[in-house]
Amino acid sequence: MKTAKIGDVIVTIDDGSGDAAPAAKAETPAATKTEAPASEAAETPAATSAQPTGTPAAGNPNKRVLAMPSVRQYARDKDIDITLVTPTGAHGQITKQDIDNYTVRQRQRVLNRQLRQRQRLRLQVKHQHQHQLNHMFLTHLN
């Protein structure tokens, strides 16, 4: 596997006009953009070592997570597995807002689950009540 250095041309795309020089110039910003994943990879070992080893993670412990230390601490304080949070920050970085959004979504899931359970219980009670009424009616007729 080869490693690209900053400023290296990685790909040249021919637009069919035969002028390759502008394509090389257009590729320079793309090469600069590849710098971000390299820095993400450099931050990944720190990301996995920042997680407590005594607590089992519900998410993928090998998943690369890009987040500032303060955001990681914020997630730990809220007992959130940061590998489950969807990042919206620059270069796939998790922000405090992402943590808050995850918390809201989780709360909504719990409330929806409780609502479904209550609805099932109401239906069960309704069916039991209907069965009792039918039984009483049939008993009264006999």
JOZIUR-V89028 format. One record per pair of residues at least 12 apart in sequence whose ideal C-beta (glycine too) atoms are under 10 Angstrom apart, sorted by sequence separation. I is the first residue (numbers start at 1). GAP is how many residues later the second one is. If there is no record, write none. Layout:
BEGIN
i->I gap->GAP
i->I gap->GAP
END
This chain:
BEGIN
i->11 gap->12
i->12 gap->12
i->82 gap->12
i->86 gap->12
i->13 gap->13
i->48 gap->13
i->85 gap->13
i->88 gap->13
i->9 gap->14
i->12 gap->14
i->13 gap->14
i->48 gap->14
i->51 gap->14
i->71 gap->14
i->85 gap->14
i->9 gap->15
i->12 gap->15
i->48 gap->15
i->50 gap->15
i->67 gap->15
i->85 gap->15
i->86 gap->15
i->9 gap->16
i->11 gap->16
i->47 gap->16
i->48 gap->16
i->65 gap->16
i->71 gap->16
i->82 gap->16
i->85 gap->16
i->86 gap->16
i->10 gap->17
i->13 gap->17
i->47 gap->17
i->48 gap->17
i->50 gap->17
i->65 gap->17
i->82 gap->17
i->85 gap->17
i->9 gap->18
i->44 gap->18
i->47 gap->18
i->63 gap->18
i->65 gap->18
i->67 gap->18
i->71 gap->18
i->80 gap->18
i->84 gap->18
i->85 gap->18
i->8 gap->19
i->9 gap->19
i->11 gap->19
i->44 gap->19
i->45 gap->19
i->47 gap->19
i->50 gap->19
i->63 gap->19
i->64 gap->19
i->65 gap->19
i->75 gap->19
i->80 gap->19
i->86 gap->19
i->8 gap->20
i->10 gap->20
i->11 gap->20
i->44 gap->20
i->47 gap->20
i->61 gap->20
i->63 gap->20
i->65 gap->20
i->67 gap->20
i->74 gap->20
i->80 gap->20
i->82 gap->20
i->85 gap->20
i->7 gap->21
i->9 gap->21
i->10 gap->21
i->43 gap->21
i->44 gap->21
i->51 gap->21
i->55 gap->21
i->59 gap->21
i->60 gap->21
i->62 gap->21
i->63 gap->21
i->66 gap->21
i->68 gap->21
i->74 gap->21
i->75 gap->21
i->78 gap->21
i->81 gap->21
i->9 gap->22
i->43 gap->22
i->44 gap->22
i->47 gap->22
i->50 gap->22
i->58 gap->22
i->59 gap->22
i->61 gap->22
i->65 gap->22
i->67 gap->22
i->71 gap->22
i->72 gap->22
i->74 gap->22
i->77 gap->22
i->78 gap->22
i->80 gap->22
i->84 gap->22
i->8 gap->23
i->41 gap->23
i->43 gap->23
i->46 gap->23
i->50 gap->23
i->58 gap->23
i->59 gap->23
i->60 gap->23
i->66 gap->23
i->71 gap->23
i->75 gap->23
i->80 gap->23
i->7 gap->24
i->10 gap->24
i->40 gap->24
i->43 gap->24
i->51 gap->24
i->52 gap->24
i->55 gap->24
i->57 gap->24
i->59 gap->24
i->60 gap->24
i->66 gap->24
i->71 gap->24
i->74 gap->24
i->75 gap->24
i->78 gap->24
i->79 gap->24
i->6 gap->25
i->7 gap->25
i->40 gap->25
i->41 gap->25
i->43 gap->25
i->47 gap->25
i->51 gap->25
i->56 gap->25
i->57 gap->25
i->58 gap->25
i->59 gap->25
i->66 gap->25
i->67 gap->25
i->68 gap->25
i->71 gap->25
i->74 gap->25
i->78 gap->25
i->5 gap->26
i->6 gap->26
i->8 gap->26
i->40 gap->26
i->46 gap->26
i->50 gap->26
i->55 gap->26
i->57 gap->26
i->58 gap->26
i->59 gap->26
i->66 gap->26
i->67 gap->26
i->68 gap->26
i->70 gap->26
i->71 gap->26
i->74 gap->26
i->80 gap->26
i->4 gap->27
i->37 gap->27
i->39 gap->27
i->57 gap->27
i->65 gap->27
i->66 gap->27
i->67 gap->27
i->68 gap->27
i->71 gap->27
i->72 gap->27
i->75 gap->27
i->6 gap->28
i->7 gap->28
i->64 gap->28
i->65 gap->28
i->66 gap->28
i->67 gap->28
i->68 gap->28
i->71 gap->28
i->75 gap->28
i->78 gap->28
i->5 gap->29
i->6 gap->29
i->37 gap->29
i->65 gap->29
i->67 gap->29
i->4 gap->30
i->5 gap->30
i->36 gap->30
i->51 gap->30
i->4 gap->31
i->51 gap->31
i->67 gap->31
i->6 gap->32
i->50 gap->32
i->51 gap->32
i->67 gap->32
i->5 gap->33
i->4 gap->34
i->3 gap->35
i->47 gap->35
i->48 gap->35
i->47 gap->36
i->47 gap->47
i->43 gap->50
i->40 gap->51
i->39 gap->52
i->40 gap->52
i->40 gap->53
i->36 gap->54
i->37 gap->54
i->36 gap->55
i->37 gap->55
i->35 gap->56
i->36 gap->56
i->36 gap->57
i->33 gap->58
END
